[in-house]
Amino acid sequence: MTAHAEATAEFRTITVAHSPDSDDAFMFYGLATNKLETEGLKFEHTLKDIQSLNEDAKNGVYDVTAISFHAYAYVSDKYALLPHGASIGDKYGPIVVSKETRDVSEIGQMKIAVPGELTSAYLALRLFNNEFKHVVVPFDEIIAVVQRGEADAGLLIHEGQLFYKQMGLDKVLDLGEWWHEKTGLPLPMGGNAIRRDLGPELMMQVSKHLHESILYSMENREDALQYAMQFARDMAPEMADRFIAMWVNDLTLDYGERGKKAVRKLLDEGYKAGIIPHKVRVDFVG
């Protein structure tokens, strides 16, 4: 075997899947643009919407995947959570909006457009009130569905949280505010999970590089922001910056005990309410 063939053979490909959102793009900037030394690991990125990623995770399609914490409940036998890369809202979160001014007490009588039944936003809303009817709509079409009157309200994740007022909609409820009042904890939306069958050593190695990527982006914010802008769905740079700041923060770099407790609490509450059929095993790498 030639030296070149030997060197090539030493590379191990790790498949990484995340959403084509500016916050995920920002996090993975260092790795996706080959700015980091990865010690014989080659990271291959796939971009898909979170609903598809949640479904793919059930089949263990990718080595590392972004996932809704609600969906993690159904794949915890295959995946462990990485201790970084999470989207966690501290006193803010998904927002229920309506066209007409509605009171929060009316939620149980509403038909609400939601971005997917495996999203953490949907789980949190059901924990708040389990009586409403729902219709699943791609997250970026929810505002339009509410404007057309096809649903009484919509559950907004992603950047819609920032500009619903400009679209003539009214806030009914911020689930992150409600969750903080109820538990004193931040509201965890999504994280990065890694396949358990990679084994402890490789899981730790991959975890180290993904952590470095987030840190690199935070330390090179302007460059990472510029890279992320191509995934910002026509958002103005200031809006994209604000959105990324909401979802890539200190809890993204490291959950800490508070963040980990919040994930366990959300999934435990889902189990207690009978929404998740089993108690969830939550393991963090390292």
VOGU-3710 file (C-alpha; in Angstrom, 3 decimals, decimal comma):
1> mtahaeatae> 0,000/0,000/0,000  1,386/3,429/-0,877  1,795/6,106/1,801  -1,004/8,090/0,105  -3,376/5,112/0,151  -2,491/4,485/3,803  -3,204/8,114/4,708  -6,523/7,996/2,863  -7,494/4,722/4,515  -6,951/6,264/7,946
11> frtitvahsp> -9,797/8,769/7,454  -13,048/7,831/9,148  -16,177/9,531/7,778  -18,694/10,776/10,323  -22,090/11,687/8,905  -23,568/14,812/10,477  -27,121/15,997/9,775  -28,606/19,310/10,819  -31,227/21,779/9,682  -30,605/24,416/6,991
21> dsddafmfyg> -31,189/27,159/9,565  -28,885/30,043/10,295  -28,327/28,972/13,927  -27,272/25,431/12,961  -25,137/26,757/10,094  -23,467/29,167/12,524  -22,655/26,315/14,948  -21,170/24,058/12,280  -19,259/26,817/10,460  -15,814/25,712/11,709
31> latnkleteg> -16,318/22,103/10,639  -18,266/22,724/7,430  -15,584/25,087/6,091  -12,640/22,906/7,186  -11,238/25,472/9,604  -10,455/22,854/12,252  -7,975/20,005/12,599  -10,081/16,852/12,981  -7,455/14,138/13,605  -8,342/11,627/10,898
41> lkfehtlkdi> -12,084/12,234/11,012  -13,894/13,520/7,958  -17,252/15,167/8,636  -19,863/14,818/5,917  -22,767/17,261/6,324  -26,384/16,699/5,273  -28,959/19,479/5,568  -32,631/18,600/6,153  -35,587/20,133/7,952  -36,007/19,090/11,599
51> qslnedakng> -39,172/17,056/10,962  -37,248/14,845/8,466  -34,274/14,571/10,840  -36,557/13,441/13,666  -37,952/10,703/11,395  -34,486/9,675/10,127  -33,211/9,354/13,707  -35,729/6,564/14,343  -33,784/4,536/11,756  -30,359/5,645/13,004
61> vydvtaisfh> -29,538/7,117/9,579  -26,765/9,557/10,673  -23,861/9,240/13,113  -24,644/12,678/14,530  -27,980/14,406/14,104  -29,781/17,505/15,242  -32,969/16,353/16,935  -35,969/17,716/18,807  -35,845/16,658/22,457  -39,387/15,343/22,089
71> ayayvsdkya> -38,211/13,075/19,239  -35,209/11,981/21,344  -37,709/10,151/23,574  -38,184/7,638/20,746  -34,517/7,118/19,798  -32,710/7,148/23,155  -31,906/3,445/22,703  -29,848/4,299/19,582  -28,513/7,775/20,448  -26,946/9,612/23,370
81> llphgasigd> -26,984/13,411/23,645  -23,861/15,457/23,083  -23,167/17,875/25,984  -23,232/20,861/23,605  -25,023/22,128/20,490  -28,433/22,602/22,079  -31,054/25,237/21,356  -32,371/26,209/24,775  -34,499/29,281/25,438  -34,019/30,912/28,817
91> kygpivvske> -37,359/32,631/29,607  -38,354/32,605/25,921  -39,402/29,923/23,478  -41,937/28,977/20,828  -44,846/31,398/20,548  -48,534/30,793/19,920  -49,884/33,585/17,682  -53,319/34,447/16,326  -54,810/36,887/13,833  -57,405/38,261/16,229
101> trdvseigqm> -56,506/39,058/19,837  -57,194/35,871/21,811  -56,839/35,052/25,480  -54,565/32,263/26,642  -57,571/30,578/28,303  -59,029/29,961/24,820  -56,189/27,686/23,644  -58,137/24,511/24,473  -60,896/25,500/22,035  -58,545/26,377/19,156
111> kiavpgelts> -57,327/24,626/16,027  -53,588/25,308/16,048  -51,100/24,924/13,191  -48,014/23,143/14,594  -44,632/22,423/12,963  -44,617/18,677/13,689  -45,822/16,221/16,331  -42,278/15,273/17,344  -41,143/18,863/17,923  -40,424/19,972/21,488
121> aylalrlfnn> -42,619/23,024/20,835  -45,620/20,732/20,271  -44,771/18,741/23,426  -44,531/21,949/25,491  -47,852/23,217/24,113  -49,567/19,945/24,990  -48,118/20,174/28,497  -49,636/23,638/28,757  -53,042/22,499/27,456  -53,894/19,134/25,941
131> efkhvvvpfd> -57,370/20,029/24,659  -56,626/21,915/21,430  -57,023/20,455/17,931  -53,989/20,670/15,671  -52,938/20,530/12,049  -49,327/19,851/11,022  -47,919/22,533/8,704  -44,294/23,104/7,549  -42,861/25,609/10,068  -42,232/28,301/7,437
141> eiiavvqrge> -45,859/28,210/6,243  -47,538/28,553/9,649  -47,792/32,371/9,576  -49,514/32,271/6,160  -51,955/29,586/7,331  -52,954/31,749/10,328  -53,229/34,877/8,151  -55,582/33,021/5,772  -57,726/31,907/8,690  -57,109/28,195/8,036
151> adaglliheg> -56,188/27,772/11,722  -57,180/29,804/14,789  -53,559/30,079/15,861  -50,058/28,959/14,953  -47,135/27,619/16,966  -44,016/29,478/15,817  -40,501/28,143/16,012  -37,491/29,644/14,197  -37,408/33,228/12,975  -41,175/33,716/12,865
161> qlfykqmgld> -40,794/34,341/16,604  -39,111/37,640/15,742  -41,340/39,125/13,064  -44,910/37,852/13,644  -45,996/41,384/14,710  -44,901/42,763/11,331  -47,169/40,144/9,752  -50,156/41,501/11,697  -50,309/38,673/14,246  -50,790/38,817/17,989
171> kvldlgewwh> -49,013/36,832/20,720  -51,261/34,540/22,751  -48,557/32,704/24,721  -44,757/32,409/24,970  -44,115/28,822/26,038  -40,605/29,647/27,277  -41,975/32,277/29,683  -44,679/29,862/30,896  -42,196/26,995/31,365  -39,818/29,216/33,352
181> ektglplpmg> -42,664/30,361/35,637  -43,701/26,730/36,125  -40,272/25,133/36,635  -37,664/27,894/37,036  -35,804/26,211/34,154  -34,987/27,127/30,551  -37,045/25,417/27,817  -34,969/22,968/25,735  -35,964/22,718/22,071  -33,365/20,646/20,256
191> gnairrdlgp> -29,910/19,192/20,639  -27,344/17,079/18,856  -27,422/13,318/19,338  -24,726/10,761/18,515  -25,091/7,067/17,764  -24,222/4,895/20,733  -22,784/2,160/18,495  -19,816/4,390/17,558  -18,444/3,378/20,964  -17,289/5,575/23,883
201> elmmqvskhl> -13,875/6,547/22,458  -15,131/7,719/19,044  -18,165/9,417/20,620  -15,827/11,455/22,830  -13,558/12,332/19,888  -16,480/13,500/17,725  -17,915/15,425/20,676  -14,616/17,275/21,128  -14,569/18,464/17,488  -18,187/19,579/17,501
211> hesilysmen> -17,556/21,557/20,681  -14,515/23,164/19,021  -16,694/24,128/16,050  -19,228/25,982/18,244  -16,439/27,711/20,152  -14,702/28,688/16,895  -17,924/30,282/15,601  -18,451/32,217/18,816  -14,869/33,479/18,722  -15,098/34,347/14,993
221> redalqyamq> -18,638/35,689/15,130  -18,484/38,043/12,111  -17,166/35,351/9,741  -19,523/32,687/11,099  -22,460/35,088/10,801  -21,567/35,873/7,193  -21,453/32,134/6,439  -24,779/31,562/8,236  -26,479/34,358/6,282  -26,742/32,124/3,206
231> fardmapema> -29,086/29,918/5,289  -31,066/32,823/6,763  -34,058/32,651/4,380  -33,957/36,314/3,282  -33,644/37,658/6,829  -31,945/41,010/7,262  -28,463/40,590/8,819  -29,557/42,295/12,084  -32,528/39,925/12,370  -30,357/36,868/11,655
241> drfiamwvnd> -27,842/38,067/14,245  -30,632/38,422/16,804  -32,045/34,994/15,955  -28,622/33,319/16,245  -27,970/35,073/19,573  -31,256/33,615/20,898  -30,401/30,032/20,023  -26,593/29,875/20,111  -25,600/30,935/23,613  -23,693/29,768/26,690
251> ltldygergk> -26,093/26,847/27,123  -25,230/25,788/23,548  -21,547/25,562/24,407  -22,320/23,562/27,537  -25,750/22,610/28,929  -24,414/22,764/32,474  -26,433/21,078/35,213  -29,339/23,504/34,680  -29,666/22,689/30,972  -29,438/18,933/31,567
261> kavrklldeg> -32,022/19,153/34,337  -34,336/21,058/31,953  -34,133/18,295/29,305  -34,899/15,589/31,883  -37,756/17,668/33,329  -39,374/18,236/29,901  -39,272/14,529/29,043  -40,402/13,466/32,535  -43,359/15,858/32,361  -44,228/14,458/28,919
271> ykagiiphkv> -44,213/10,943/30,387  -46,265/11,945/33,461  -48,862/13,620/31,209  -49,178/10,434/29,129  -47,890/12,160/25,971  -44,664/10,102/25,898  -45,545/6,416/26,519  -42,392/5,465/28,442  -39,820/6,948/30,824  -36,913/8,285/28,772
281> rvdfvg> -33,278/7,360/29,324  -31,340/10,629/28,963  -27,580/10,090/28,651  -25,020/12,754/27,852  -21,649/11,870/26,310  -18,812/12,345/28,783
//
